Amino acid sequence: MPAITIKNIPDELYHQLKQVAKQHHRSINSEVIVCLKRALLPSQTPPAERLNDIRALRSQITANRVTAADIATAINDGRT
């Protein structure tokens, strides 16, 4: 398997990479591979599947509708 050496990584970038790797319980090397895969091999999710995922997320959100009466009450409450 090929190997890569990365030189002159800015300190801040290295520390962020190290922190993210720790959060994901990965080595820094494994985290770099995951980042490269995400950047260079984007997933090809079919549009229908992506739409289903969006609909599933949307169904988890409860609507908080504000009526004209709610606005009028808020305005009147603020004036007293």
C-alpha distances in whole Angstrom, upper triangle without the diagonal:
4,7,10,13,16,20,23,23,26,28,29,26,24,26,26,23,23,26,25,22,24,26,23,23,19,17,17,14,14,17,15,13,16,18,16,16,19,20,18,18,22,23,25,28,31,34,36,34,34,37,38,36,38,41,40,39,43,45,44,45,49,51,54,56,59,62,65,67,64,64,68,68,66,68,71,69,68,72,73
4,7,10,13,17,20,20,24,25,27,23,22,25,25,21,22,25,24,21,24,26,24,23,20,18,17,13,14,16,14,12,16,17,14,15,19,19,17,18,21,23,25,28,31,34,37,34,34,38,38,36,38,41,40,40,43,45,44,46,49,51,53,56,59,62,65,67,64,64,67,68,65,67,70,69,67,71,73
4,7,10,13,17,17,20,22,23,20,18,22,22,18,19,23,21,19,22,24,22,22,18,15,14,10,12,15,12,11,15,16,13,15,18,18,17,18,22,24,27,29,33,35,38,35,35,38,39,36,38,42,41,40,43,45,44,45,49,51,53,55,58,61,64,66,63,62,66,66,63,65,69,67,66,69,71
4,6,10,13,13,17,19,20,17,16,19,20,16,17,21,20,18,21,23,22,22,18,15,13,10,12,14,11,11,14,14,12,14,17,17,16,18,21,24,26,29,33,35,38,35,34,38,39,36,38,41,40,39,42,44,43,44,48,50,51,54,56,59,62,64,61,61,64,64,61,63,66,65,63,67,69
4,6,10,11,14,16,18,16,14,17,18,15,16,20,20,18,21,23,22,22,18,15,13,10,14,14,11,13,16,15,14,17,19,18,18,20,23,26,29,32,35,37,40,38,36,40,41,38,39,43,42,40,43,46,44,45,49,51,52,55,56,60,62,64,61,61,64,64,61,63,66,65,63,66,68
4,7,7,11,13,15,12,11,15,15,13,14,18,18,17,19,22,21,21,18,15,12,11,14,14,10,12,15,14,13,16,18,17,17,20,22,25,28,31,34,36,39,37,35,38,40,37,38,41,41,39,41,44,43,43,47,48,50,52,54,57,60,62,58,58,61,61,58,60,63,62,60,63,65
4,6,9,11,14,12,11,15,16,14,16,19,19,19,21,24,24,24,21,18,14,14,17,17,13,16,19,17,16,20,21,19,20,23,25,28,31,34,37,39,42,40,38,41,42,40,40,44,43,41,44,47,45,45,49,50,51,54,55,59,61,63,60,59,62,62,59,60,64,62,60,63,65
4,6,9,11,10,10,13,15,14,15,18,19,19,21,24,24,25,22,19,16,16,19,18,15,18,20,18,17,21,22,20,21,25,26,30,33,35,38,40,43,41,38,41,43,40,40,44,43,41,43,46,45,45,48,49,50,52,54,57,59,61,58,57,60,60,57,58,62,60,58,61,63
4,6,8,7,6,10,11,10,12,15,16,16,18,20,21,21,19,17,13,14,16,15,12,15,17,15,15,19,19,18,19,22,24,27,30,32,36,37,40,38,35,38,40,37,37,41,40,37,40,43,41,41,44,46,46,49,50,54,56,58,54,54,57,57,54,55,58,57,55,58,60
4,6,5,6,9,10,11,12,14,16,17,18,20,21,22,20,18,15,16,19,16,15,18,19,16,17,21,21,19,21,24,25,28,32,33,37,38,41,38,36,39,40,37,37,40,40,37,39,42,40,40,43,44,45,47,48,52,54,56,52,51,55,55,51,53,56,54,52,55,57
4,5,5,6,9,10,10,12,14,15,16,18,20,21,19,17,14,16,19,16,15,19,20,18,19,22,22,21,24,26,27,30,33,35,38,39,42,39,37,40,41,37,37,41,40,37,40,42,40,40,43,44,44,47,48,52,54,55,52,51,54,54,51,52,55,53,51,54,56
4,5,5,6,9,10,11,12,14,15,17,18,20,19,17,14,17,19,16,15,19,19,16,18,22,21,20,23,25,25,28,31,33,36,37,39,37,34,37,38,35,34,38,37,34,36,39,37,36,39,41,41,43,44,48,50,51,48,47,51,50,47,48,51,50,47,51,52
4,5,5,6,9,10,11,12,14,15,17,18,16,15,12,14,16,13,11,15,15,13,14,18,17,16,19,21,22,25,28,29,33,34,36,34,31,34,35,32,32,36,35,32,34,37,35,35,38,39,40,43,44,48,50,51,48,47,51,51,47,49,52,50,48,52,53
4,5,5,6,9,10,10,12,14,15,16,14,13,9,11,14,11,10,14,15,13,15,18,18,17,20,22,23,26,29,31,34,35,38,35,33,36,37,33,34,37,36,34,36,39,37,37,40,42,42,45,46,50,52,54,51,50,53,53,50,51,55,53,51,54,56
4,5,5,6,9,10,11,12,14,15,14,13,10,13,15,12,13,16,16,15,17,20,20,19,22,24,25,27,31,32,35,36,38,36,33,36,37,33,34,37,36,33,35,38,35,35,38,40,40,43,45,48,51,52,49,48,51,51,48,49,52,50,48,52,53
4,5,5,6,8,10,11,12,14,13,13,10,13,14,11,11,15,14,12,15,18,17,17,20,22,22,24,28,28,32,33,35,32,30,32,33,30,30,33,32,29,32,34,32,32,35,36,37,40,41,45,47,49,45,45,48,48,45,46,50,48,46,49,51
4,5,5,6,9,10,11,12,10,10,7,10,10,7,8,11,11,10,12,15,14,15,17,19,20,22,25,27,30,31,34,31,29,32,32,29,29,33,32,29,32,34,32,32,36,38,38,41,43,47,49,51,47,47,51,50,47,49,52,50,49,52,54
4,6,5,6,9,10,10,9,8,6,10,11,8,10,13,13,12,15,17,17,18,21,22,23,24,28,29,33,34,36,33,31,34,34,31,32,35,33,31,34,36,33,34,37,39,40,43,45,49,51,52,49,49,52,52,49,51,54,51,50,53,55
4,5,5,6,9,10,10,10,9,13,13,10,12,15,14,14,17,19,18,19,22,23,23,25,28,29,32,33,35,32,30,33,33,29,30,33,31,29,31,33,31,31,34,36,37,40,42,45,48,49,46,45,49,48,45,47,50,48,46,50,51
4,5,5,6,9,8,10,9,12,11,8,10,13,11,11,14,15,14,16,19,20,20,21,25,25,29,30,31,28,26,29,29,26,26,30,28,25,28,30,28,29,32,34,35,38,40,44,46,47,44,44,48,47,44,46,49,47,46,49,51
4,5,5,6,5,6,6,9,8,5,9,11,10,10,13,15,15,16,19,20,20,21,25,25,29,31,32,29,27,31,30,27,28,31,29,27,30,32,30,31,34,36,38,41,43,47,49,51,47,47,51,50,48,50,53,51,49,53,54
4,5,5,6,7,8,11,11,9,12,14,13,14,17,18,18,20,23,23,23,24,28,28,32,33,35,31,30,32,32,28,30,33,30,28,31,33,30,31,34,37,38,41,43,47,50,51,47,47,51,50,47,50,52,50,49,52,53
4,6,8,10,11,14,12,10,14,15,13,14,18,18,17,19,22,22,22,23,26,26,30,31,32,29,27,30,29,25,26,29,27,25,28,29,26,27,30,33,34,37,39,43,46,47,43,44,47,46,44,46,49,47,46,49,50
4,5,9,10,12,10,8,12,13,11,12,15,15,15,18,20,20,20,20,23,23,27,28,30,26,25,28,27,23,25,28,25,24,27,28,26,27,30,33,35,38,40,44,47,48,45,45,49,48,45,48,51,48,48,51,52
4,7,10,12,10,9,13,14,12,14,17,17,18,20,22,22,22,23,26,26,30,32,33,29,28,31,30,27,28,31,29,27,30,32,29,31,34,36,38,41,44,47,50,51,48,48,52,51,48,51,54,51,51,54,55
4,6,8,6,6,10,10,10,12,14,15,16,18,20,20,21,21,25,25,29,31,32,29,28,31,31,27,29,32,30,28,32,33,31,32,36,38,40,43,45,49,52,53,50,50,54,53,51,53,56,54,53,57,58
4,5,5,6,9,10,11,12,14,15,17,18,20,20,22,23,27,28,31,33,35,32,31,34,34,30,32,35,33,31,35,37,34,36,39,42,43,46,48,52,55,56,53,53,57,56,53,56,58,56,55,59,60
4,5,5,6,9,10,10,12,14,15,16,18,19,21,22,26,27,31,33,35,32,30,34,34,31,32,35,34,32,35,37,35,36,39,41,43,46,48,52,54,56,52,52,56,55,53,55,58,56,54,58,59
4,5,5,6,9,10,11,12,14,15,16,17,19,21,25,26,30,32,34,31,30,34,34,31,32,36,34,33,36,38,36,37,41,43,45,48,50,53,56,58,55,55,58,58,55,57,60,58,57,61,62
4,5,5,6,9,10,11,12,14,15,16,17,18,22,24,27,30,31,28,27,31,31,28,29,33,31,30,33,35,33,35,38,40,42,45,48,51,54,56,52,53,56,56,53,56,59,57,56,59,61
4,5,5,6,9,10,11,12,14,15,16,17,21,22,26,28,30,27,25,29,29,26,27,31,29,27,31,33,31,32,36,38,39,42,44,48,51,52,49,49,53,53,50,52,55,53,52,56,57
4,5,5,6,9,10,11,12,13,15,17,21,23,26,28,31,28,26,30,30,27,29,32,31,29,32,35,33,34,38,40,41,44,46,50,52,54,51,51,54,54,52,53,57,55,54,57,59
4,5,5,6,9,10,10,11,13,15,18,21,24,26,29,26,25,28,29,26,28,31,30,29,32,34,33,34,38,40,42,44,47,50,53,55,52,52,56,56,53,55,58,57,55,59,61
4,5,5,6,9,10,10,11,13,16,18,21,24,26,23,21,25,25,22,24,27,26,25,28,30,29,30,34,36,38,41,43,47,49,51,48,48,52,52,50,52,55,53,52,56,58
4,5,5,6,9,10,11,13,16,18,22,23,26,23,21,25,26,23,24,27,27,25,28,30,29,30,34,35,37,40,42,45,48,50,47,47,51,51,48,50,53,52,50,54,56
4,5,5,6,8,10,13,16,18,22,24,26,24,22,26,27,24,26,29,29,27,30,33,32,33,36,38,40,42,45,48,50,53,50,49,53,54,51,53,56,55,53,57,59
4,5,5,5,7,9,13,15,19,21,23,21,20,23,24,22,23,27,26,25,28,31,30,31,35,37,39,41,44,47,50,52,49,49,53,53,51,53,56,55,54,57,59
4,6,6,6,8,11,13,17,19,21,19,17,21,22,19,20,24,23,22,25,27,27,28,31,33,35,38,40,43,46,48,45,45,49,49,47,49,52,51,50,53,55
4,6,6,10,13,15,18,20,23,21,19,22,24,21,22,26,26,24,27,30,29,30,33,35,37,39,41,44,47,49,46,46,50,50,48,49,53,52,50,54,56
4,6,10,12,15,18,20,23,21,20,23,25,23,24,27,28,27,29,32,31,32,36,37,39,41,44,47,49,52,49,49,53,53,51,52,56,55,54,57,59
4,6,9,12,15,17,20,18,17,21,22,20,22,25,25,25,27,30,30,31,35,36,38,40,43,46,49,51,49,49,52,53,51,52,56,55,54,57,59
4,6,9,12,14,17,15,14,17,19,17,18,22,22,21,24,26,26,27,31,32,35,37,39,42,45,48,45,45,49,49,47,49,52,52,51,54,56
4,6,9,12,14,12,11,15,16,14,16,19,19,19,22,24,24,26,29,31,34,36,38,41,44,47,44,44,48,49,47,49,52,51,51,54,56
4,6,9,12,10,10,13,15,14,16,18,19,19,22,24,25,26,30,31,34,36,39,41,44,47,45,45,48,49,47,49,53,52,51,55,57
4,6,8,7,6,10,11,10,12,15,15,16,18,20,21,23,26,28,31,33,36,38,41,44,42,42,46,46,45,47,50,49,49,52,55
4,6,5,6,9,10,11,13,14,16,17,18,20,22,24,27,28,31,33,36,38,41,43,42,42,46,47,45,47,50,50,50,53,55
4,5,5,6,9,10,10,12,14,15,16,18,20,21,25,25,29,30,33,35,38,40,39,39,43,44,42,44,47,47,47,50,52
4,5,5,6,9,10,10,12,14,15,16,19,20,23,24,28,29,32,34,37,39,38,39,42,43,42,44,47,47,47,50,52
4,5,5,6,9,10,11,12,14,15,17,19,22,24,27,29,32,35,38,40,38,39,42,43,42,44,47,47,47,50,52
4,5,5,6,9,10,11,12,14,16,17,21,22,25,27,30,32,35,38,36,36,40,41,39,41,44,44,44,47,49
4,5,5,6,9,10,10,12,15,16,19,20,23,24,27,30,33,35,33,34,37,38,37,39,42,42,42,45,47
4,5,5,6,9,10,11,13,15,18,19,23,24,28,30,33,35,34,35,38,39,38,40,43,42,43,46,48
4,5,5,6,9,10,11,13,17,18,22,24,27,30,33,35,33,34,37,38,36,39,42,41,41,45,46
4,5,5,6,9,10,11,14,16,19,21,24,26,30,32,30,30,34,35,33,36,39,38,38,41,43
4,5,5,6,9,10,13,14,18,19,23,25,28,30,29,30,33,33,33,35,38,37,38,41,43
4,5,5,7,9,12,14,18,20,24,26,30,31,29,31,34,34,33,36,38,38,38,42,43
4,5,5,7,11,13,16,18,22,25,28,30,27,28,32,32,31,33,36,35,35,39,40
4,5,5,8,10,13,15,19,21,25,26,24,25,29,29,28,31,33,33,33,36,38
4,5,8,10,13,15,19,21,25,26,24,26,29,29,29,31,34,33,34,37,39
4,6,10,13,15,19,22,25,26,24,26,29,29,28,31,33,32,33,36,37
4,6,9,12,15,18,22,23,21,22,26,25,24,27,30,29,29,33,34
4,6,9,13,16,19,20,18,20,23,22,22,25,27,26,27,30,31
4,6,9,12,16,17,15,17,20,20,19,22,24,24,25,28,29
4,7,10,13,14,12,13,17,16,15,18,21,20,21,24,25
4,6,10,11,9,11,14,14,14,17,19,19,20,23,25
4,7,8,6,7,10,11,11,13,15,16,17,19,21
4,5,5,7,9,10,11,13,14,15,17,19,21
4,5,5,6,9,10,11,12,14,15,17,19
4,5,5,6,9,10,10,12,14,15,17
4,5,5,6,9,10,10,12,14,16
4,5,5,6,9,10,11,13,15
4,5,5,6,8,10,11,13
4,5,5,6,8,10,11
4,5,5,6,9,10
4,6,5,7,9
4,5,5,7
4,5,6
4,6
4
